[in-house]
Amino acid sequence: MHPAPSVIIFTTLSGLGFGLLAFLGLDIPHVRGGSALAFFVIAYGLAVGGLLASTFHLGNKKNAIYAFSQWRSSWLSREGIAAVFTLLVFAPVALGRIFFDESMLLLGVIGTLGAVATVFTTSMIYAQMRTIPRWRQPIVPAMFLFHMLAGGALLSGESRLAGVLILVLTAIMFWMWRDGDAREAASVDTMESATGLGAIGKVRMYESAHTARNYVMDEMIHRVGRKHAEKLRKITLLLVGVLPAAILLILPPMHVTALIALVLHLVGAAIGRWLFFAEARHVVGLYYGK
């Protein structure tokens, strides 16, 4: 699939924002007054900024409101509802800690559960897609959730915990790629099965379905070269996990080292998320001879 920048920004930043909110809900770090204000501004800025970025992928921005109406069948709708619920729950928590020195712990725990649920619903938008074999695997939600938790631990100052979570995330990403390769290789989708003409014989593309590029071709048919993908995977694992984890677990905990680890992790996460979309093969490509 075509890796739209808006979706990469959305899935990366919103995960970080909800990850920080999840830790703040547990009163980690224990901050009040102006410090609490700074943390909640960062968390809300990342979460809301990421959600807003996702709307730029819509052809008609007014259609965003309809994302909330299909919650019975759509993970996208569930994501929108969970996100709004979580942000609303955290509002009184933030006010209580900033202005009244109140922990609001019970409400914070509810908000933490809402943050986890929001990221889980985001992951299920992709993990439930039968049309993309590489995404339809149980490890995809784990990848999203550990991205969230690792980023939240980093932003909340839990350096040692962040280092451990980052190592787990690195292993999950490696597993996800290998399992995704196997699932795509084992996919039974062919031009014969797509057209339903397999009983007649071998099917080949006689003529393209369109004389010019269209939305389906631009968004659903995009392939990254295998050699390039392997190089980017190694770079991702190095930046998202190995280097930040080494910095956080070996070096003494300091603001500078935590900042370096965060920057490396963010760059690696963005590359990894680009690969997540670029390597996805949508079966609709079969109708275009792909």
Summary of the structure (lengths in Angstrom):
residues: 290
radius of gyration: 20.9
end to end distance: 12.0
largest distance: 74.6
contacts: 940
relative contact order: 0.14
helix: 72%
strand: 0%
